[in-house]
Amino acid sequence: MACDTRLKPRQTIQERAKEVREAVERLAAALRQGRVQVIVDRASGAVAFTGWDDTSRDGVSDACAYRALQHSPMFAALVARAQALAGRTVDKQAIAAGWHSHDGGKTFHRGH
């Protein structure tokens, strides 16, 4: 996964992969508990997570987390709800192109 390659100083790829898995597990737990919500941008179709703080996130992007969770039935139900609220579906091309949010889904912009 692309998130695995954003290494911290003197960190192995295996250590980073473990950090990413743990961050995604924390996100999944927060989604189940309702502490974090899925947001779909009406304009771009990109995905963001409101309430997912920087400490818990550990440098994992919304797009990376979306890709890691996309096959989970629980997550699929939350995405379906977010799509219904946004009035549009998730645009996987927008996610692949790097559309993202730095403020929990208030604003979205292209990758940088």
KAFEN-V812550 format. One record per pair of residues at least 6 apart in sequence whose C-alpha atoms are under 8 Angstrom apart, sorted by the first residue. I is the first residue (numbers start at 1). GAP is how many residues later the second one is. Records with the same first field share a line. If there is no record, write none. Layout:
I->GAP, GAP
//
This chain:
1->63
2->62
3->14, 17, 56, 57, 58, 61
4->9, 12, 13, 16
5->8, 11
6->10
7->6, 9
8->8
19->39
20->38, 40
23->33, 34, 35, 37
24->33, 41, 44, 45
26->30
27->9, 25, 29, 30
28->41, 47
30->6
31->6, 44
32->42
35->16
36->13, 14, 15, 16
37->12, 13, 14, 41
38->9, 10, 11, 12, 40, 41, 44
39->8, 9, 10, 11, 40, 43, 44, 47, 66
40->6, 7, 8, 39, 42, 43, 46, 48, 49, 50, 65
41->6, 7, 45, 64, 67
42->44, 45, 46
44->47, 50, 55, 64
45->43, 44, 45, 46, 47, 49, 50
46->44, 45, 46, 48, 49, 53, 54, 62
47->15, 16, 19, 43, 48, 53, 58
48->14, 15, 52, 53, 56, 57
49->13, 55, 56
50->53, 54, 55
51->53
52->52
62->38, 39
63->32, 33, 35, 37
69->6
70->6
83->6, 7
97->13, 14
98->12, 13, 14
99->9, 10, 11, 12
100->8, 9, 10, 11
101->6, 7, 8
102->6
//
